[in-house]
Amino acid sequence: EELEASLFEVVGLLNCAASNITDDEERDELARMNLKAGIKASENAAFDTAKVYFKAGREALGPRGWEGDYSTMLDLCSDGANACFLTGDFDTMNDHIEEVLSKDIDTKEKYRVS
């Protein structure tokens, strides 16, 4: 509950130190925390802020994201594309959509982002 109240501050500080986090499990947790912060920002209509969290989450997972934490990566791309749409950042939105569509995943999952 305390973490929830200060989620943005905690995640912001962790993102500042992200380059020093090398353990895959810790990077996965950082990505999930960024997803949670992005969703919370979106719920508060702070879509520009949400985009920052979704991007940081994708960066935390890195190139292994689709294999390491598929569900989180899909959520980061899907919610990230939505935040980009709502802020008029159509180029980045299309990048997220193309990334998901290029993956060998169930078609039903692809609909979440398109």
KOLTOR-643137 format. One line per 10 residues: number of its first residue (from 1); for each residue x, y, z of N, C-alpha, C. Coordinates in nm, 2 decimals. Example, Ala and Ser with C-alpha at 12.3 -4.5 7.8 and 13.67 -1.06 7.14 Angstrom:
// KOLTOR-643137
1) 1.32:-0.57:0.78:1.23:-0.45:0.78:1.32:-0.33:0.78 ~ 1.28:-0.22:0.71:1.37:-0.11:0.71:1.29:0.00:0.79
END
This chain:
// KOLTOR-643137
1) 0.08:-0.12:0.00:0.00:0.00:0.00:0.09:0.13:0.00 ~ 0.20:0.12:0.08:0.29:0.24:0.08:0.35:0.26:-0.06 ~ 0.39:0.14:-0.12:0.45:0.15:-0.26:0.35:0.21:-0.35 ~ 0.22:0.17:-0.34:0.12:0.23:-0.43:0.11:0.38:-0.42 ~ 0.12:0.43:-0.30:0.10:0.57:-0.27:0.22:0.65:-0.33 ~ 0.34:0.59:-0.34:0.45:0.66:-0.39:0.51:0.59:-0.51 ~ 0.43:0.53:-0.59:0.47:0.45:-0.70:0.55:0.53:-0.80 ~ 0.50:0.65:-0.84:0.57:0.73:-0.93:0.71:0.77:-0.89 ~ 0.73:0.81:-0.76:0.86:0.84:-0.70:0.95:0.73:-0.70 ~ 0.90:0.61:-0.66:0.99:0.49:-0.65:1.03:0.45:-0.79
11) 0.94:0.44:-0.88:0.97:0.40:-1.02:1.07:0.50:-1.08 ~ 1.04:0.63:-1.06:1.13:0.73:-1.12:1.27:0.71:-1.07 ~ 1.29:0.69:-0.94:1.43:0.67:-0.88:1.49:0.54:-0.94 ~ 1.41:0.43:-0.95:1.47:0.31:-1.00:1.50:0.33:-1.15 ~ 1.43:0.40:-1.22:1.46:0.43:-1.37:1.59:0.50:-1.38 ~ 1.62:0.59:-1.29:1.74:0.66:-1.29:1.86:0.57:-1.27 ~ 1.84:0.46:-1.20:1.95:0.37:-1.18:1.94:0.24:-1.27 ~ 1.85:0.25:-1.36:1.83:0.13:-1.45:1.95:0.07:-1.52 ~ 2.04:0.16:-1.56:2.16:0.11:-1.63:2.25:0.03:-1.54 ~ 2.23:0.04:-1.41:2.31:-0.03:-1.31:2.25:-0.17:-1.27
21) 2.12:-0.19:-1.32:2.05:-0.31:-1.29:2.08:-0.41:-1.40 ~ 2.16:-0.52:-1.36:2.20:-0.62:-1.46:2.13:-0.75:-1.45 ~ 2.07:-0.78:-1.33:2.00:-0.90:-1.31:1.87:-0.91:-1.38 ~ 1.85:-1.01:-1.46:1.73:-1.02:-1.55:1.60:-1.02:-1.47 ~ 1.60:-1.08:-1.35:1.47:-1.08:-1.27:1.45:-0.94:-1.21 ~ 1.55:-0.87:-1.18:1.53:-0.73:-1.13:1.48:-0.64:-1.24 ~ 1.53:-0.66:-1.36:1.49:-0.59:-1.48:1.35:-0.62:-1.52 ~ 1.31:-0.74:-1.50:1.17:-0.78:-1.52:1.08:-0.71:-1.42 ~ 1.12:-0.71:-1.30:1.04:-0.64:-1.20:1.03:-0.49:-1.22 ~ 1.14:-0.43:-1.27:1.14:-0.29:-1.30:1.04:-0.27:-1.42
31) 1.04:-0.35:-1.51:0.95:-0.34:-1.63:0.80:-0.35:-1.58 ~ 0.77:-0.44:-1.49:0.64:-0.45:-1.44:0.60:-0.33:-1.35 ~ 0.69:-0.28:-1.28:0.66:-0.15:-1.20:0.64:-0.04:-1.30 ~ 0.71:-0.03:-1.41:0.69:0.08:-1.50:0.55:0.06:-1.57 ~ 0.52:-0.06:-1.60:0.38:-0.09:-1.65:0.27:-0.04:-1.56 ~ 0.29:-0.08:-1.43:0.19:-0.03:-1.33:0.19:0.12:-1.32 ~ 0.30:0.18:-1.32:0.30:0.33:-1.32:0.24:0.39:-1.44 ~ 0.27:0.33:-1.56:0.21:0.38:-1.68:0.06:0.37:-1.68 ~ 0.01:0.26:-1.63:-0.13:0.24:-1.63:-0.20:0.34:-1.53 ~ -0.13:0.36:-1.42:-0.18:0.45:-1.32:-0.18:0.60:-1.38
41) -0.08:0.63:-1.45:-0.07:0.76:-1.51:-0.18:0.78:-1.62 ~ -0.21:0.67:-1.70:-0.31:0.67:-1.80:-0.45:0.69:-1.73 ~ -0.47:0.62:-1.62:-0.60:0.63:-1.55:-0.62:0.78:-1.50 ~ -0.51:0.85:-1.48:-0.52:0.99:-1.44:-0.51:1.09:-1.56 ~ -0.53:1.03:-1.68:-0.52:1.11:-1.81:-0.39:1.18:-1.83 ~ -0.28:1.13:-1.77:-0.14:1.19:-1.78:-0.07:1.10:-1.89 ~ -0.12:1.11:-2.01:-0.07:1.02:-2.12:0.07:1.04:-2.16 ~ 0.12:1.17:-2.15:0.26:1.19:-2.18:0.35:1.12:-2.08 ~ 0.31:1.13:-1.95:0.39:1.07:-1.84:0.38:0.91:-1.86 ~ 0.26:0.87:-1.90:0.24:0.72:-1.92:0.34:0.67:-2.02
51) 0.35:0.75:-2.13:0.44:0.70:-2.24:0.58:0.68:-2.19 ~ 0.63:0.77:-2.10:0.76:0.76:-2.04:0.78:0.63:-1.97 ~ 0.68:0.60:-1.89:0.69:0.47:-1.81:0.68:0.35:-1.90 ~ 0.59:0.35:-2.00:0.58:0.24:-2.09:0.72:0.22:-2.17 ~ 0.78:0.33:-2.21:0.90:0.32:-2.28:1.01:0.27:-2.19 ~ 1.02:0.32:-2.06:1.12:0.27:-1.97:1.10:0.12:-1.94 ~ 0.98:0.07:-1.93:0.95:-0.07:-1.91:1.00:-0.15:-2.03 ~ 0.98:-0.11:-2.15:1.03:-0.18:-2.27:1.18:-0.18:-2.27 ~ 1.24:-0.07:-2.23:1.39:-0.06:-2.23:1.44:-0.15:-2.12 ~ 1.37:-0.17:-2.00:1.42:-0.25:-1.90:1.42:-0.40:-1.94
61) 1.32:-0.44:-2.02:1.32:-0.58:-2.07:1.42:-0.60:-2.18 ~ 1.44:-0.49:-2.26:1.54:-0.50:-2.37:1.51:-0.60:-2.47 ~ 1.61:-0.64:-2.55:1.58:-0.73:-2.66:1.53:-0.87:-2.62 ~ 1.55:-0.91:-2.50:1.50:-1.04:-2.46:1.35:-1.03:-2.41 ~ 1.29:-0.91:-2.42:1.16:-0.89:-2.36:1.05:-0.99:-2.41 ~ 1.05:-1.02:-2.54:0.94:-1.10:-2.59:0.96:-1.25:-2.54 ~ 1.08:-1.29:-2.52:1.11:-1.42:-2.47:1.11:-1.43:-2.32 ~ 1.16:-1.32:-2.25:1.17:-1.32:-2.11:1.05:-1.30:-2.03 ~ 0.97:-1.20:-2.08:0.84:-1.17:-2.01:0.74:-1.12:-2.11 ~ 0.70:-1.21:-2.19:0.61:-1.19:-2.30:0.48:-1.11:-2.27
71) 0.42:-1.14:-2.16:0.29:-1.08:-2.12:0.32:-0.93:-2.08 ~ 0.42:-0.90:-2.01:0.45:-0.76:-1.98:0.49:-0.68:-2.10 ~ 0.57:-0.74:-2.19:0.61:-0.67:-2.31:0.49:-0.64:-2.40 ~ 0.40:-0.73:-2.41:0.27:-0.71:-2.49:0.19:-0.60:-2.42 ~ 0.18:-0.60:-2.29:0.10:-0.49:-2.22:0.17:-0.36:-2.24 ~ 0.31:-0.35:-2.23:0.38:-0.23:-2.25:0.36:-0.17:-2.39 ~ 0.36:-0.26:-2.49:0.34:-0.22:-2.63:0.20:-0.17:-2.65 ~ 0.10:-0.25:-2.60:-0.04:-0.22:-2.62:-0.08:-0.09:-2.55 ~ -0.05:-0.08:-2.43:-0.08:0.04:-2.35:0.00:0.16:-2.40 ~ 0.13:0.13:-2.44:0.21:0.24:-2.49:0.16:0.29:-2.62
81) 0.11:0.21:-2.71:0.05:0.25:-2.84:-0.08:0.33:-2.81 ~ -0.16:0.30:-2.71:-0.28:0.37:-2.68:-0.24:0.51:-2.63 ~ -0.14:0.52:-2.54:-0.10:0.65:-2.49:-0.04:0.74:-2.60 ~ 0.03:0.68:-2.69:0.09:0.75:-2.81:-0.03:0.80:-2.89 ~ -0.13:0.72:-2.92:-0.25:0.77:-2.99:-0.31:0.89:-2.93 ~ -0.33:0.88:-2.80:-0.40:0.98:-2.72:-0.32:1.11:-2.71 ~ -0.19:1.11:-2.74:-0.11:1.23:-2.74:-0.07:1.27:-2.88 ~ -0.12:1.20:-2.98:-0.09:1.24:-3.12:0.05:1.20:-3.17 ~ 0.11:1.11:-3.09:0.25:1.06:-3.13:0.23:0.93:-3.22 ~ 0.18:0.96:-3.34:0.14:0.85:-3.43:0.26:0.76:-3.48
91) 0.38:0.83:-3.50:0.49:0.75:-3.55:0.53:0.64:-3.44 ~ 0.54:0.68:-3.32:0.57:0.59:-3.21:0.46:0.49:-3.19 ~ 0.34:0.53:-3.21:0.23:0.44:-3.20:0.24:0.33:-3.31 ~ 0.27:0.37:-3.43:0.29:0.27:-3.54:0.41:0.18:-3.51 ~ 0.51:0.23:-3.45:0.63:0.15:-3.42:0.59:0.04:-3.32 ~ 0.51:0.07:-3.22:0.46:-0.03:-3.12:0.37:-0.13:-3.19 ~ 0.28:-0.09:-3.28:0.19:-0.18:-3.35:0.27:-0.27:-3.44 ~ 0.36:-0.21:-3.51:0.44:-0.30:-3.61:0.53:-0.40:-3.53 ~ 0.58:-0.36:-3.41:0.66:-0.45:-3.33:0.57:-0.57:-3.29 ~ 0.45:-0.55:-3.24:0.37:-0.66:-3.20:0.32:-0.74:-3.32
101) 0.29:-0.68:-3.43:0.24:-0.75:-3.55:0.35:-0.84:-3.61 ~ 0.48:-0.80:-3.59:0.59:-0.87:-3.64:0.62:-1.00:-3.56 ~ 0.56:-1.01:-3.45:0.60:-1.12:-3.36:0.51:-1.24:-3.39 ~ 0.57:-1.36:-3.37:0.49:-1.49:-3.40:0.41:-1.52:-3.27 ~ 0.30:-1.45:-3.26:0.21:-1.47:-3.15:0.07:-1.49:-3.20 ~ -0.02:-1.53:-3.11:-0.16:-1.56:-3.15:-0.22:-1.43:-3.20 ~ -0.30:-1.45:-3.31:-0.36:-1.33:-3.37:-0.45:-1.26:-3.28 ~ -0.52:-1.33:-3.19:-0.60:-1.26:-3.09:-0.52:-1.16:-3.00 ~ -0.40:-1.20:-2.97:-0.31:-1.11:-2.90:-0.28:-0.98:-2.98 ~ -0.26:-1.00:-3.11:-0.22:-0.89:-3.19:-0.33:-0.78:-3.20
111) -0.46:-0.83:-3.19:-0.57:-0.73:-3.19:-0.57:-0.63:-3.07 ~ -0.50:-0.67:-2.97:-0.49:-0.58:-2.85:-0.42:-0.45:-2.88 ~ -0.33:-0.46:-2.98:-0.25:-0.34:-3.01:-0.29:-0.27:-3.13 ~ -0.37:-0.33:-3.22:-0.40:-0.27:-3.35:-0.54:-0.20:-3.34
END
